[in-house]
Amino acid sequence: MLDLEEHVRRIQPVGLTGRVTKIAGLTVSVAGFPASLGAIARLEAEQGVTLEAEVVGFSGEETLLLPYGELNGVRRGTRVVLVRSVQGARVGEALLGRIINGRGQFIDGLPPAILPNHVSLQSTPLSPMSRPRIDQPLSTGVRAIDGLLTSGKGQRLGIFAGSGVGKSTLLGQIARSSDAAVNVVVLIGERGREVREFIERDLGPDGLARSVVVVATSDDPAVLRLRAAYLGTSIAEFFREIGRDVTLMMDSVTRFALAQREIGLAAGEPPATRGYPPSVFSLLPKLLERSGRTNRGSITGFYTVLVEGDDAHEPISDTVRGILDGHIVLSRKLAHQGQYPAIDILASISRLMPDVTSNEHRQASTSLRQLLAAYQQAEDLISIGAYQSGSNPAVDAALRLQEAIQMFVRQPANEHSTLAEAINGLIRLQSLRNSGRPLDSHVA
């Protein structure tokens, strides 16, 4: 049985039609079609071919549409019919273990599932006063994050890295190992080849069983890449509202921004910062603020940011960093040295770590950070053999415990670590530093 809301959604579009007047690039101009922004329309092309498109803007008396597919058969005068005024999607618990595209269609070759609930893709972010404080840690299963960058249930963290530094592998490890009940993984602008590799190699059967994967590949139209981000977030909100702790993993926010740039420029927006139109910087907080904790459940967001040319200060990186509650920086230098995960601890921070950790945990974490900082400052002298033992006690301790520190921060992708194990490892390292004893091979 369809609910009343769904009946209303189907009734609203009746009777609104228009005609194509112009096609410029991928933008279709339609006359006599006063549909609302974000509405879905159907283009009735030649020989019975139909194509859906989305309203992205207006120019004078014309409505601008971007198609969900190829414009083959569309010409001047093609009839356009309004299909849906408000974007939404069907959701339900049967989505777990399934793979869908940006339109909510199943693409995993399995029979369609019955999805009894309907959600809007453009829900309002939580009111500030309706957000409970984040006071519970989330175990990600990654020792370096749990020990040194501890995140809370409902926190939003950015994973900043260039291409090929291990973002997808890290997301897959978190999806398999975290103590969240549900994962929603949104892959935006990925190469088609990489999607299956991520699902089978990084996510694996165990991770997929409690995950929903939303896919919009790089060859999909910009409107579908944008829609995938909203769809994944709406699915995560659905599970949060039924009392689940959810991890929302979006790879990547940069490609979301690039999709909006393409749409904005096609709709006539002027380019502003490095070619990005103003709408990009308006949409980012609206999307990212939808994660968080409520009195029912939580959405912990892990948003990857593709740092162009390893420039951590390009516009999208700067904007996202200012919105989120912390950032994890993956270092190409560490990746080249064979360290996984290649997390640059000193360049990373979890702003909510003090709220979800004990005093003992924080002291042990600070101790290890001090050793890493001391070693980094003296690294040039150490590498050429010019450092004199006894010159700096912190550097001496870092040299003595270097192998133990590496054992702690390195972790194979298939290895699982609990939050308690990460804390105990930090405390043992702190004890070794204070005692002056040599390396304990069981420190990690």
N, C-alpha and C positions, 0 to 999 in steps of 0.2 A: 504494500500500500504506500502510495506517495503521500508525504506529509503536506500540510497546507502551504508551507513556504515554497515547496517545489512546484505545487500547482500554480501559485502566483507567479513564480519565475517563468513558467511556460506560457502563461496567459499574456504577460506584459508585452512581448515583442510583436504580437499579431498586427499585421497591416502596415508596418513601416518598411518602405522600400525606397530604392534610389537607383541611379544609373552611373556607370563609370564614365568619367569625362576625360581622364588623363592618367597615364602611368609614367612616372619619372623614377628611374632606377627600380627599386622594389616598392615604392610608395604609390598607392592607388588613390586617386582623387575621385570622390563620389558626390554628385549633385542631388539635392532634394532628399537628404538622408540625415536628419538631425538626431543621430544616436548619441548616447552619452560616452564619455571617455572610458575606455576599457571594455566597451561592449563587443560582442562577437557577432559577426555578420557572415552571410554565405553568398559567395559570388557564383552565379549560375552561368558557367562558361558554355562554349559550344559543344554540341554532340552529347549533351546530358552530363558533362563533367561539372562537378561542384568543388568549390574551394572555400575554406573558412579563413577569415582574416579578423584582425583586431583593430578597433578604433584607437589611434595614437595621437590624434590632434586635429586641428581645424585650420583652414586657410581661406579667409573670406567667407563665402557661402558654401564652401566645399568641406566635406569630411575626409580626413586622411586615414587610410587603412594600411596596415602591413600584413601580408599574407602568412599563413602557416605552411605554405608549400609553394610549388612552382606556379608561375602565372601563365602557363601554357593554355591557350584557348581563350584568354581574357582579352577583350577588345573594347574600344569606345562604344558605349551603349549597353554593355553587359549589365544585366539586372542584379541588384544587390538587395538581399533580404536580411532584416535583423533576426538573429537567432536567440540571443540572450543579452539582457541589459546589464546583468551583474555577474561577474565571474565567480564561479564556485566549483566544488569538486565533491565527489562521493568518497567517504572514508569509512573505516571500520577496522576492527581488530584482525580481520581476514587479510589486511595488507601486510602483516608480518611475514617475512620470508619472501616477499614478492618484489619485482622490479617493474617500475612504471616509467612512462615518458612524461614530458612536461604537460601533457594534456590529461594525465591521469589514466592513460590506457596501458594495460598490461603488455609487456614486451618480452616476457620470459618464456613464452611458448606454452605456458600452463593455462588451464581453463580459467576464464574470468571468475572473480570471487564476488559474492554478494556483499555489498557495502551499504548498510542501512542508514548511515548518517550523512548529512550534507553540511559543508563548511564553506564560508566565504574565503576567497584568496586575499582579501584586503581587510583583514580584521584590524581593530584599533589596538595599538600597543597598550600595555598595562598602565593603569594610573600609578603614579609614584607612591601614593599612600596605600595602595592595595598590595604592594610588594612586601612580603615579610623579609626580615633581614636574613642574609645567607649565613648560616651558622653550622652547617654540616659538611664535612669534607666528602669529596667524590674520589674514590680510588680509580685511577685510570689504568692500573696495571703496568704503568711505565715508571720505573724506579726514580729516574731523574726528575720527572714531573711531580710525582707524589711526595718525594722527599724535599725538593728544593723549590718547587713552583706549585705547591699544593693548591688545588682548585676546590671550590665549593659547589654544592648542588644548586644550580641556577645561575652560576657565573658564566660570563662570556669571555672567551680567550681567543686571541688571534695567533695563528701560526704563520710567521713571516719567513719566506724563503724564495730563492731563485728556483728556476726549473731544474729538476733532476737532483734535488738535495734530500729527498726522502719524505715529502709531505704525505703522499698517498699511503706509503708504508706505515707511517706513524698513525694516521687516521685508522687504518685497518687494525693495527695493534690495539688502539684504544677501543674500537668497536668490539673486538673479541674479548678484551680483558677487563673493561670497566665494570663497576657494580651497578650501572644504570639498567633499568628493566627493558628499555626500548632504545634502539638507535634509529635515527632517520638520517640517511646519507644522501646528500644532494650533490651530484656531479654535473657541473656547469661548464660547457665548452671543452670537455675532454675529447681527446682523439678516440674514434670509435674502437680502435684496437685496445686502448688502455682500459676501457670500461670492463670488458670481460676479464682482463688480467687482474684488475682490482678486485672484482667480485670473487674470482676463483682463487687467486693467490694471496691477496692481502686480507680480504674479509673472511673468506673460507666458509665452509658449511655451518660451523658453530656461530660465527658472527652474523651470517645471513639469516639464520633461523629467528633471531630476535631483532631484525632490522627491516626497514623499508628503504629501498633504494630508488631515488628519483634521478632520471638521466636525461640530459639535453646535451647532445654532442656538438662539436664545433661546427658541423655542417647544418645544424638546425637553425631556423630563422631566429633573429634576435628576440622576437616576442616570445618564442618558446623557451629560450634560455632564461629570459627574465621570469616567465611564468613558472619555470621549474623551481626557482628560489622561493617564490611565494607559496607554491604548492607544498614543497617540503616543510616550510615553516608552519603552514596551516595543519599539516598532518601531525607535526610535533605538538602543536597546541591542542589538537584533539586528544592525543594520548595524555597530555598533562592534565586536561580537564577531567579525565576519568581516573585520576589519581596516580599516574605513573611518573617515575623519574626518567626523563628522556635525555639522551645526548643527541644534539643536532649538529651534524658535521657537514659543512658546506665547502666544497672545493670547486671553484674558488670565488671569493667576493670580487676579486679583480675582474674576472670574466663576466660577472653580473654587471659591474660598472661599465665594462666595454659594450655589453649588449644595450644598456640604457643610453650610452653615448651614441651608438648607431641609431637607435630609435629617436633620440632627441634631435640629432642632426637631420634625420629624414623628415621630422615634423617641422623643421625650420628654426630650431633653437640656435642661438649663436654660440660658437665655441668660446669657452672662458679659460680655465686653467689647463694648460697643456692640451688643449683640444677637447677637454671635457665640458659639456654644457652644464648650466647650473642645476638641472634636474637630477644629475647624478649625485651631487652632494646633498640634495634634499631627500632622495630616496634611501640613501644608506642608513641614516639613523632610524627611519621608519621601519626598515627591515630588521636591523640588528636589535632594536629595543623590544621586539616581540618575544625574544627569549627572556628567561628569568624564572623566578620562583613565585608560586601562588600558594594559597592555603590548601590547595588540593594536590599539587604536584610541582614538578620543576622541569625546565628545559635548560640544560647546560650546553652552551654553544661553543663549538670549535670551528672557527672560520679561517680558512687559509687565505693568505694574501700573496699573490705572485709578485715578488719584488723585481721590477724590470731592471735588468742590468745590475742586480744586487744593490740597487739604490734604495736604501731604507727610508728615504725622505721624499719619495715621489708623492704626488697628490693623494692617490687612493690610500697608500700606506699611512700617511700622516692623518688623514681623516678617520680611517678605521681605528688607528691606535688611540685616537682621542675619544672614541665612542666606547670601546671595549674595556673590560675590567682587568686587562693584563695582556701580555704578549709573550709568545715563545718564538725565539729567533733560531732558525736553523742555519748553521754556518757551512758555507761551501768548503772552507779551509779544513774544518773538522771532518767533513764528508770525504775529502780527498785523503785524509789521514786514516780513513777506514773506521772512524768512530760512528757507531749507530746506537741510539739516535744522535744525530749531529747537532745537539742543542748547545747553543752558546749560553751557558748559565749566567754569566755576568751581564749579558745584554738582554736577558729575559727577566720578567717580573710577573708575579701574581699579586694583584693589589688586595685581594681578599684573604691571602694566606694568614695574616695575623688574626683573622676572625674565626678560622676553622682549625687552628693548630694549638697545641699546648706550648707552654713556655719552654719546656725541655726540648721539644722539637725545633722551635725557632732558634734556640741557642745553638743546637747542633748544626742546623742549616747555615746559620751565620758563620760558624767556625769553618765550615767547608768552603763557603764563599771567600772568606779571608785567605785561605790557602790558595784557592784558584787565582785570586787577584794578585797575591804576592808572587806566585810563579809566573803569571803573565807579565808583571812589571820587570822581572829579572830574566825573562826568557832569552833575550838577545845575549846577555852575558853568559848565561848557562850554555847556550848553543855553541858559543866559541870557546868555552872552557875558562872564561875570565872571572867567573864568580868565585869569591873566596868564602869557604865555609866559616860560619860564625859571624858574618857581616850583618845578617838579618835573621832573627829567630823564626819568623814566619816563613821565610824562603827555605831555611834549613828544614823546617817541619814539612813543607810542601815537597821538597826533594825526597825526604825520607819516606813520605807516604804517597809518592806519586803513583806507584803501582796500585795501591789500595784505592786511591781516588779514581783511577781509570776503571778499576773493576766495578766500582759503584756506578759511575755515570754511563758505562757501556752496558748494553743489554741486547741480546739477539732478538730479532723480531718475533720469534716463536716462543720466547720465554715470558712467563707471567710472574709478576711480583705483586704482593699485597701492600697496602698502605703501612701495615704494621711492620713488615719486613724492611720497607724503605726507611722508616723511622729508626728501627733498631740498627740498621746499617750506618746511619748518620751518627747515632750515639756512640757506636763502637769506634768510628773514625775520630770523633772528638776525644774519646778516652785515650786512644793511641797518641793523639797529638799532645795531650796533657801529661801522659806518662813518659813520653820520650822513648817508648818501646819501638822496636823494629816492626816491619810489616807482619800483620796477621793474615794469613792466606784466606781466612774465612770471614773477612770483614764485610764483604758484599753478600 
